[in-house]
Amino acid sequence: MCKNRWVERNFCLKTFGELYEHVVTCINVMFNTHVYPEVNESCWNWGSDTKTTAHSLKSSLQSLGVIIGFTVLKNSLNYLKGLSAKLQRRYIDIFEANTMIDNIKSEIQCLRDDIGVEFQ
């Protein structure tokens, strides 16, 4: 993923959000095969290091800080999606881009003004 391609970052965050539950389940299978009888443990011979790493990764992914940080980042970047796509084009209209920036700032300010209503 390119450092300055924000549209792709937004897409990656959206995809990860959609797959989050499945990723956690897959990681859980790695160290809890006895909970999933449909998984033939002999086919998936995970080493102890892999199981330890999987358990640590699962704990990290399920921590409140990671979940909140991910959600805030995904929702914040969603406001910039259209602007990012426009700014990545070869020929851009500076006035239009500036107008889009002003619109995004207004949307975020409205969200901040109505924070109590938004997060009930």
C-alpha positions in Angstrom: 0.0 0.0 0.0 1.5 3.3 -1.1 2.0 5.9 1.7 0.2 8.7 -0.2 -2.7 6.7 -1.8 -5.4 7.5 0.8 -8.2 6.0 -1.4 -6.4 2.6 -1.1 -6.0 3.1 2.6 -9.7 3.7 3.0 -10.5 0.6 0.9 -8.1 -1.5 3.0 -9.7 -0.3 6.3 -13.1 -1.0 5.0 -12.1 -4.5 3.9 -10.4 -5.2 7.2 -13.5 -4.0 9.0 -15.7 -6.4 7.0 -13.3 -9.3 7.5 -12.5 -8.6 11.2 -14.7 -11.2 12.7 -13.5 -13.9 10.3 -9.8 -12.9 10.9 -10.3 -13.3 14.7 -12.1 -16.6 14.2 -9.3 -17.9 12.0 -6.7 -16.9 14.6 -8.8 -18.5 17.3 -8.8 -21.8 15.4 -5.0 -21.8 15.4 -4.7 -22.2 19.2 -8.2 -23.6 20.0 -8.6 -26.4 17.5 -10.5 -28.5 20.1 -13.4 -25.9 20.0 -13.8 -26.4 16.2 -14.5 -30.1 15.6 -14.8 -29.5 11.9 -11.1 -28.6 11.7 -8.9 -31.6 11.3 -6.0 -30.8 13.7 -3.7 -33.3 11.9 -3.9 -31.2 8.7 -3.1 -28.0 10.5 -0.1 -28.8 12.7 0.6 -25.4 14.2 3.9 -25.1 16.2 3.9 -23.7 19.7 5.5 -20.5 18.5 2.8 -20.0 16.0 0.1 -20.7 18.6 1.6 -18.2 21.0 1.9 -15.5 18.3 -1.7 -16.2 17.2 -2.9 -15.8 20.8 -1.0 -12.5 21.2 -2.4 -11.2 17.9 -5.9 -12.1 18.9 -5.6 -10.4 22.2 -4.3 -7.3 20.5 -7.0 -7.3 17.9 -9.7 -7.6 20.5 -8.3 -4.9 22.8 -10.6 -1.9 23.3 -7.9 0.6 22.3 -7.4 -1.1 18.9 -11.1 -1.5 18.2 -11.8 2.2 19.1 -8.7 3.4 17.2 -9.6 1.4 14.1 -13.2 2.6 14.2 -12.2 6.3 14.6 -9.6 6.0 11.9 -12.0 4.3 9.4 -14.8 6.8 10.1 -12.4 9.8 9.9 -10.8 8.7 6.6 -14.2 8.1 5.2 -14.8 11.9 5.1 -11.6 12.3 3.0 -12.4 9.6 0.5 -13.8 11.8 -2.2 -11.3 14.5 -1.8 -8.4 12.0 -1.9 -9.7 10.6 -5.1 -10.0 14.0 -6.6 -6.5 15.1 -5.5 -4.9 12.0 -6.9 -6.0 12.8 -10.4 -3.5 14.2 -12.9 -5.5 17.3 -13.6 -7.3 18.8 -10.7 -9.4 21.9 -10.3 -7.9 23.8 -7.3 -11.1 25.8 -6.7 -13.2 22.6 -6.6 -10.7 20.9 -4.3 -10.8 23.9 -2.0 -14.6 23.8 -2.0 -14.5 20.1 -1.1 -12.1 20.8 1.8 -14.5 23.5 3.1 -17.4 21.1 2.8 -15.5 18.4 4.8 -14.6 20.9 7.5 -18.2 21.9 7.8 -19.4 18.3 8.0 -16.9 17.6 10.7 -17.8 20.8 12.6 -21.5 19.8 12.5 -20.5 16.3 13.8 -18.6 18.0 16.6 -21.4 20.4 17.4 -24.0 17.5 17.7 -21.6 15.0 19.3 -24.2 14.1 22.0 -26.9 13.4 19.4 -24.5 11.4 17.1 -23.3 9.0 19.8 -26.5 8.2 21.8 
